[in-house]
Amino acid sequence: MTRRSAFATTVILLLGIGLLAAVTDGFRAFTSETARRRAILEQPVAIPAATLQSHTGEELHLGDLSGRVVVIDFIFTRCPTICHALGAQFRDMADELRGLESKAVLLSISFDPDYDHPEQLMAYLLRYGELRDNWLAARIADKRELRRWLEKFGVVVIPTEAGYDHNAAVHIVDPQGQLVAILDYEAIQQILETVTRIASESVS
């Protein structure tokens, strides 16, 4: 390799590294999911108003839960795979957070409102044992409001013959109604620590 070609190769390599750094936020985000989570940490997102219907049939608004940390996942009750894992994790977290009902609540939201009515949502919760005061299930019947929430939370839902394909994560909304963190649903300890920290900060 000549000196000129070596120099050209070095320049191209440096340009490539610079471009990679730019599109990955200084090498911090190598996937769109990672980038989305970093963006939320750096700039929390206000959640728009929406009317939910809970598993008891009652009307529910996120504002009704203001003052508490809200731990949210998105599910559909006919899901044969990932939603079962999410449900088991939420059951365990609800048990861990017992005694903190005034500071934290878990909320499973169905993105399949045509099928998931209060009866189905109630049955979903009962799959995991007794009902828990700090774990609610709800649906957003208005399709436009549901679409806005899915966009704000970064939830991708793709209809399939078997139901839906969708991404899965745990979303943390602070007592002021802002989405402040998106975490892996399997990272229970990290989720619990995050919820406890935010709850304690809101009191102090």
ChimeraX attribute file (.defattr): number of C-alpha atoms within 10 A of each C-alpha:
attribute: neighborCount
match mode: 1-to-1
recipient: residues
	/A:1	6
	/A:2	7
	/A:3	8
	/A:4	9
	/A:5	10
	/A:6	11
	/A:7	12
	/A:8	12
	/A:9	12
	/A:10	12
	/A:11	12
	/A:12	12
	/A:13	12
	/A:14	12
	/A:15	12
	/A:16	12
	/A:17	13
	/A:18	14
	/A:19	12
	/A:20	15
	/A:21	15
	/A:22	13
	/A:23	14
	/A:24	16
	/A:25	13
	/A:26	13
	/A:27	12
	/A:28	13
	/A:29	19
	/A:30	14
	/A:31	10
	/A:32	10
	/A:33	13
	/A:34	13
	/A:35	16
	/A:36	15
	/A:37	18
	/A:38	18
	/A:39	17
	/A:40	16
	/A:41	14
	/A:42	10
	/A:43	13
	/A:44	16
	/A:45	17
	/A:46	14
	/A:47	16
	/A:48	12
	/A:49	13
	/A:50	18
	/A:51	16
	/A:52	22
	/A:53	21
	/A:54	23
	/A:55	22
	/A:56	14
	/A:57	15
	/A:58	10
	/A:59	14
	/A:60	16
	/A:61	14
	/A:62	18
	/A:63	13
	/A:64	9
	/A:65	17
	/A:66	16
	/A:67	17
	/A:68	23
	/A:69	28
	/A:70	26
	/A:71	25
	/A:72	23
	/A:73	24
	/A:74	25
	/A:75	26
	/A:76	24
	/A:77	22
	/A:78	16
	/A:79	13
	/A:80	11
	/A:81	8
	/A:82	15
	/A:83	20
	/A:84	18
	/A:85	14
	/A:86	20
	/A:87	19
	/A:88	14
	/A:89	17
	/A:90	24
	/A:91	22
	/A:92	13
	/A:93	20
	/A:94	22
	/A:95	13
	/A:96	13
	/A:97	19
	/A:98	14
	/A:99	11
	/A:100	14
	/A:101	16
	/A:102	13
	/A:103	22
	/A:104	26
	/A:105	23
	/A:106	25
	/A:107	19
	/A:108	26
	/A:109	24
	/A:110	23
	/A:111	25
	/A:112	21
	/A:113	18
	/A:114	11
	/A:115	15
	/A:116	23
	/A:117	21
	/A:118	19
	/A:119	13
	/A:120	17
	/A:121	25
	/A:122	20
	/A:123	14
	/A:124	21
	/A:125	22
	/A:126	12
	/A:127	13
	/A:128	16
	/A:129	9
	/A:130	9
	/A:131	14
	/A:132	17
	/A:133	11
	/A:134	21
	/A:135	22
	/A:136	19
	/A:137	25
	/A:138	29
	/A:139	29
	/A:140	26
	/A:141	19
	/A:142	12
	/A:143	13
	/A:144	11
	/A:145	16
	/A:146	21
	/A:147	15
	/A:148	15
	/A:149	18
	/A:150	15
	/A:151	11
	/A:152	14
	/A:153	23
	/A:154	17
	/A:155	16
	/A:156	12
	/A:157	18
	/A:158	9
	/A:159	9
	/A:160	8
	/A:161	6
	/A:162	9
	/A:163	15
	/A:164	17
	/A:165	14
	/A:166	17
	/A:167	14
	/A:168	22
	/A:169	19
	/A:170	23
	/A:171	24
	/A:172	24
	/A:173	26
	/A:174	23
	/A:175	20
	/A:176	16
	/A:177	22
	/A:178	18
	/A:179	24
	/A:180	20
	/A:181	25
	/A:182	26
	/A:183	16
	/A:184	12
	/A:185	18
	/A:186	14
	/A:187	12
	/A:188	17
	/A:189	11
	/A:190	13
	/A:191	21
	/A:192	15
	/A:193	11
	/A:194	16
	/A:195	24
	/A:196	17
	/A:197	12
	/A:198	19
	/A:199	21
	/A:200	11
	/A:201	9
	/A:202	15
	/A:203	8
	/A:204	5
